[in-house]
Amino acid sequence: MSKPPAEAFCAPVPGRTAAEVTVLAGSAAVLLRLAGISVPVIGVGLLTGPIGPEGAGLVFIVCVAVLVSAAAVHLVRRSPVARV
């Protein structure tokens, strides 16, 4: 199966060239990645003052465990069950 040309993805954006759209999409992806990395770091840093580094680490671990559990539940409910 051949890949569609880049113009097919850029056609709905009036007044923009393919390179401009690619740069904009790449910039947005970088900003989302930076936000995804910085939010937990800033949160742990803010919690370190009032509850200490051990408490901040525990809060971070609990938050990650809740997010992973929610993702697992979502994937289990979404996946089709193989019936024999």
C-alpha positions in Angstrom: 0.0 0.0 0.0 1.5 3.3 -1.0 1.6 6.4 1.2 -0.5 9.3 0.2 1.3 12.5 -0.9 2.0 15.2 1.7 -0.3 17.5 -0.2 -3.3 15.4 0.8 -2.7 16.2 4.4 -2.0 19.9 3.8 -4.9 20.5 1.4 -7.5 21.5 4.1 -5.2 24.3 5.4 -5.8 27.3 3.1 -2.8 29.7 2.6 -0.2 27.3 4.1 2.4 25.3 2.3 3.3 21.7 3.3 6.4 22.8 5.0 4.6 25.4 7.1 2.0 22.9 8.2 4.7 20.3 9.0 6.6 22.8 11.1 3.5 23.9 13.0 2.5 20.3 13.8 6.1 19.5 14.9 6.2 22.6 17.1 2.9 21.6 18.8 4.1 18.1 19.4 7.3 19.4 21.0 5.3 21.8 23.3 3.0 18.9 24.4 6.0 16.8 25.2 7.6 19.5 27.2 4.4 20.2 29.1 4.0 16.4 29.8 7.5 16.3 31.2 7.4 19.6 33.2 4.0 19.3 34.9 5.1 16.3 37.1 8.4 17.9 37.9 6.9 21.2 38.9 4.2 19.4 40.9 6.8 17.4 42.9 8.9 20.5 43.3 6.0 22.4 44.8 5.1 19.5 47.1 8.6 19.1 48.4 8.4 22.2 50.5 5.3 21.5 52.5 5.5 17.6 52.8 9.1 16.9 52.2 10.8 14.9 49.4 9.6 11.5 50.6 6.0 12.6 50.8 6.2 14.3 47.4 7.7 11.1 45.9 4.9 9.1 47.4 2.2 11.4 46.0 3.8 11.2 42.6 3.9 7.4 42.8 0.2 7.2 43.8 -0.7 9.6 40.9 1.2 7.5 38.4 -0.4 4.3 39.8 -3.9 5.7 39.5 -3.2 6.8 35.9 -1.8 3.4 34.9 -4.7 1.7 36.5 -7.2 3.9 34.7 -5.4 3.2 31.4 -5.4 -0.5 32.0 -9.1 -0.5 32.8 -9.8 1.5 29.7 -7.8 -0.9 27.5 -9.4 -4.0 29.1 -12.9 -2.7 28.6 -12.1 -1.6 25.0 -10.4 -4.8 23.8 -12.7 -7.5 22.3 -12.9 -10.7 24.2 -11.8 -13.8 22.4 -14.5 -16.4 22.8 -13.7 -20.0 22.0 
